[in-house]
Amino acid sequence: MSEQMKNKWMINGLLAVILTLLCGYYIRSGMAPAHAAGGGWETDGVMAISTVGDNDRLVLVDTGKQNIMVYKQLNKQFRLVGARSYKYDVEIEDSANTPIEARGQGATYHEVWALYQTYLKDKAAAKP
């Protein structure tokens, strides 16, 4: 076994001993565990994702309310820099191969609303 491998095993062994001692102390001290709302890993449909790089961001996705919120650290505080609801995104059909897509500039609110209304009419017409 190489000297480098022995050092890695020594470090891992020491970390295991420290972890064992800390766990023993925790059990003997009788401290109750702290849980977030909902207990355990329950997050009530909220996911947090962070980005790394020059533009560090914290992205919160609320799957219950179907919102996306983007926060950035400015002056040592997190500030909301963007928010969006994707509630209707999951209900409209793919807009690929439409005049909106061919333009290549994206869709306006009114164009998306018209697509959604068309979808609702088609859905109502398809019901027996």
N, C-alpha and C positions, 0 to 999 in steps of 0.2 A: 504494500500500500504506500502511495506517495506521501510525502510530507504535507502537501496541500490537502489531500483527502483526509489525513489524520486531523488536521486543523479544523476542517469542516465538521467532522464527527465530534470533535471536542466542543465546538461552539454549540452544535445542536444538543449535545448531552447536557451542557450547562443550562441552556434555555429550558430543557425539559425539567431539570431539577428546580429551577426558579419557578416555573409554572406550577409544579407540584406543591412547592412551599406556599405559593400565593393562594392556591386552591384550598390547601389545608387551613391557612389563616382565615380565609373567607368563610369556610364551613364552621370553624370554631367561634368566629366572632358573632354568628347568628344574624348577620345582616340580611334583610329581606330583599329579594331581587326587585328591580324597578322595571316596569313595563310601560311602553307607550300606550296611547289610547287604543283599546281593542285587545291589548295583551299580546304577548309573543311577537310574531312577525306580521300580524294583521295591520294593514295600512289603510283600510277603508277605501280602496280603489285609487290611492295616490301613489304615483311612482316619481322618484327623484333621480335625475341623471345629471352628471356634471361633465363639462367639457374641459379639455386641457389645452393650453397654448396661450398665445398673446391675448386672445379674447376669452378669458375664462367666463363661463356661464353656468348657472344652475337652472335646469329645466324641470319643471314640475308638470306632470300629466295627471289630471283628475279624470279617471275613466268613468266615474259616476256622473259627473256633470258635463263630461266630454269637453274639457278645456285644457289648453296648453298655456303655461305661463313661463316666461323667460326672465331670469334675474341676473344682474351683473353687479359685481362689487365696485362701488364708487365711493371714494372717501371713507373707506373702512365700514361701509354699510351696504347691505344688499338692497338694490333698487329694482323695481319692476321695469323692464325695458321693452317687453312685448307680451301680448296676450292674444289668444285666438281660440275660438270655439270651433270644434270639428263635428258638431252635432249633425249638421246636414250633409257633411262630406261623405258620411257612410251611407247615406240614403240615395244620393244621385248616382246615375250610371256614369260610366267612363266617358269623358268628353273627347277622347281621342278621335281623330278623323271627322271633326266637326269644323264649321267655319271659324269658330273661336280658336281652335287648335291651329288651323292653317295660318291664321294671322300671326301667331307666334308671340303675342304680347300678353297672354293671359286673359282672364275673363273679369269683367266688372261685377259688382254686386248684383246689378239688375239682370245681367246675362245669366248669372248662376241662379238667381231667383226664378227667371223664366224657364230654365232647364228643370228646376225642381218642380215647378207647377206642371210642366209637361209630363214629368215622371209621375206625379200624383194622378193626373188625368188618365195616363196609360194604365196605371195600376188599378184605378177604379173601373176602367173599361174592361179590364181582363178578369175581374171578379164575375162569377156566374150569377 
